[in-house]
Every structure is written in structure tokens, then in C-alpha cells.
């Protein structure tokens, strides 16, 4: 699985003009299931994100996790993270099939909640409008195959 994590002051996602999920302060997690991914990949990614020390401590050093600061996460499905950009038009053949992608996306969110991170979601496959205030900015790329 792949994820792009952004430390946020706040974030929200709208579908058809209605807010369907929001978070803050904490993390915006854009996540993509890849072909061959299994629930173990989602569990590994959730554990890594919940412990990732990207929040400042009293000495202004990034030593705290989202759990340490009592933050939450907005988790958005983002199949374009699988984009192959060898040409001018990205290809997405390495992304998991939609049914598997949705199941892994939902499993990932539940795994992150089980790690102690309150989560809200977008709607899988929907045309979403995501708004955020990036804090730092801090943006981290994670890939379970890397």
C-alpha cells in the first residue's frame, strides 16, 4: 500500500457540496491499495503511521506521534498514488482492482482506529473535494513495498 501523509491543522472532504469527513489537528492520509496488497499491508501501514514521530515536542523537535498529541486522521482513498508517469499520461494498472481497493481502504481505516487514532473518511470512488491546512508543511511518502 502507498500513502501520502500530511500533518494538518485541519482538513475536510466534501462530496456533492456536503462535508462527509473532517479532522484536525492531526493527519490527512491519502491512501492507495496496490495490486497484490493484502490486509497485512494495511495493518503494517496503519501501525507505521500511528507511530510516525512528525509532531513537535516542547523543544520544537519532531518527536511525537499523532497518538502522542491526541490527534485524529482524515483518510482519503487516492488511486492516483499508483500512477505510472513514464509517459505524459499516467497509467494506473498497478492499483488494486476497485473492489479489493475499497476493502483494503476500509480495513486500513479500521486498523488505524485500532492503533488509537480516531478517523473519518471520504467516500471511496466518489468525486471528492479535499480542503486542508498543511502544518509545517510536513508531507511524508510511505510505501509498504519500499
Helices and strands as residue ranges (DSSP letters): E 2-15, E 18-23, E 26-32, H 39-51, E 55-56, E 62-64, E 72-77, G 79-82, H 98-114, E 118-121, E 128-143
